[in-house]
Amino acid sequence: MTAQQETRPHAAAKPVRWAADAVATMREGARVRLDYSAQSLWRVDRMIEEIRREGPPYAAVETVLRGFGAYAGEVVVRQTGAEWWASGGDHWIRTPDGRLWDPLDEARRCFAGQGSLRLLCRDATASG
């Protein structure tokens, strides 16, 4: 366990795992390398768009979308020093300027054709 993992709040445990699972799945299954950079979110948005075009029911892709949202959240956390927060089973991030972001919901919005993880990251990393 690294020092960063030891000091992360308990609320980060699930999203960090979901993000790591998404990275591993994309690397092994789709041969896509996700490196926790803002630029990698272009690929994630495109992957969600491809899934949406195939037309699966939401229930069939819910776990994948959760992983992509957690991955986007981890990108913001690593770039800004944000923290994961959790309440009632929901997870979101709070950037150092106090703003709250819901990357898991943004992934669901992407699947509905109305969101962008790349733009969420851009907005969350811009100074508030």
C-alpha positions as CSV (number, residue, x, y, z in Angstrom):
1,M,0.0,0.0,0.0
2,T,1.4,3.4,-0.9
3,A,1.4,6.5,1.3
4,Q,-1.2,8.1,-0.9
5,Q,-3.6,5.2,-0.5
6,E,-3.1,5.1,3.2
7,T,-4.0,8.8,3.6
8,R,-7.0,8.8,1.1
9,P,-10.4,9.2,2.8
10,H,-12.6,6.1,3.2
11,A,-15.0,7.5,0.7
12,A,-12.4,7.0,-2.0
13,A,-12.1,3.2,-1.6
14,K,-14.9,2.2,-3.9
15,P,-14.4,4.8,-6.7
16,V,-10.7,4.1,-6.7
17,R,-11.3,0.4,-7.2
18,W,-14.0,1.0,-9.8
19,A,-11.6,3.3,-11.7
20,A,-8.8,0.7,-11.5
21,D,-11.1,-2.0,-12.7
22,A,-12.1,0.2,-15.7
23,V,-8.4,0.7,-16.6
24,A,-7.7,-3.0,-16.4
25,T,-10.8,-4.0,-18.4
26,M,-10.0,-1.5,-21.2
27,R,-6.3,-2.5,-21.3
28,E,-7.1,-6.3,-21.4
29,G,-10.3,-6.3,-23.3
30,A,-10.2,-3.4,-25.7
31,R,-6.4,-2.9,-25.8
32,V,-7.0,0.7,-24.8
33,R,-4.5,2.3,-22.4
34,L,-6.0,4.7,-19.9
35,D,-3.3,6.7,-18.0
36,Y,-5.3,9.0,-15.7
37,S,-4.6,12.0,-17.9
38,A,-7.2,14.5,-19.0
39,Q,-6.4,13.6,-22.6
40,S,-7.5,10.0,-22.0
41,L,-11.0,11.2,-21.3
42,W,-11.4,11.8,-25.1
43,R,-11.1,8.1,-25.5
44,V,-13.5,7.4,-22.7
45,D,-16.1,9.7,-24.2
46,R,-15.7,8.0,-27.5
47,M,-16.0,4.5,-26.0
48,I,-19.3,5.6,-24.2
49,E,-20.6,7.0,-27.5
50,E,-19.8,3.7,-29.3
51,I,-21.6,1.7,-26.6
52,R,-24.6,4.1,-26.8
53,R,-24.8,3.6,-30.6
54,E,-24.9,-0.2,-30.1
55,G,-28.2,0.4,-28.1
56,P,-27.8,-1.9,-25.1
57,P,-30.1,-1.4,-22.2
58,Y,-28.8,0.7,-19.4
59,A,-28.7,-2.2,-17.0
60,A,-26.3,-4.1,-19.2
61,V,-23.7,-1.2,-19.1
62,E,-24.3,0.3,-15.7
63,T,-21.1,-1.2,-14.2
64,V,-19.0,-0.1,-17.1
65,L,-20.4,3.4,-16.9
66,R,-19.8,3.5,-13.2
67,G,-16.2,2.6,-13.8
68,F,-15.8,5.2,-16.5
69,G,-17.3,7.9,-14.2
70,A,-15.0,6.8,-11.3
71,Y,-12.0,6.9,-13.7
72,A,-12.9,10.5,-14.7
73,G,-13.3,11.4,-11.0
74,E,-9.8,10.0,-10.3
75,V,-8.4,12.1,-13.2
76,V,-9.8,15.2,-11.5
77,V,-8.7,14.1,-8.0
78,R,-5.1,13.5,-9.3
79,Q,-5.0,16.8,-11.1
80,T,-6.5,19.1,-8.5
81,G,-6.1,17.4,-5.1
82,A,-9.9,16.9,-4.9
83,E,-11.4,14.4,-2.5
84,W,-14.0,11.7,-2.9
85,W,-17.1,12.2,-0.8
86,A,-19.9,9.6,-0.2
87,S,-23.3,9.7,1.3
88,G,-26.2,7.3,1.0
89,G,-24.4,5.2,-1.6
90,D,-23.7,8.1,-3.9
91,H,-20.1,9.2,-4.6
92,W,-18.9,12.6,-5.8
93,I,-15.8,14.7,-5.7
94,R,-15.1,18.0,-4.0
95,T,-12.4,20.1,-5.6
96,P,-10.1,22.3,-3.3
97,D,-12.2,25.4,-4.2
98,G,-15.3,23.7,-2.6
99,R,-17.1,22.8,-5.8
100,L,-18.9,19.4,-6.0
101,W,-18.8,17.2,-9.1
102,D,-20.6,14.0,-9.9
103,P,-18.6,12.1,-12.5
104,L,-20.6,8.9,-12.1
105,D,-23.7,10.8,-13.0
106,E,-21.9,12.5,-15.9
107,A,-21.0,9.1,-17.3
108,R,-24.7,8.2,-17.3
109,R,-25.4,11.5,-19.0
110,C,-22.8,10.6,-21.6
111,F,-24.6,7.3,-22.3
112,A,-27.8,9.3,-22.7
113,G,-26.0,11.5,-25.3
114,Q,-26.1,14.6,-23.0
115,G,-22.7,14.7,-21.2
116,S,-19.0,14.6,-21.5
117,L,-16.4,13.4,-19.0
118,R,-13.7,15.3,-20.9
119,L,-15.7,18.6,-20.4
120,L,-16.4,17.8,-16.8
121,C,-12.7,17.4,-16.2
122,R,-11.9,20.6,-18.0
123,D,-14.5,22.5,-15.9
124,A,-13.4,20.9,-12.6
125,T,-9.7,21.6,-13.2
126,A,-10.3,25.2,-14.2
127,S,-9.7,27.6,-11.3
128,G,-13.0,28.5,-9.6
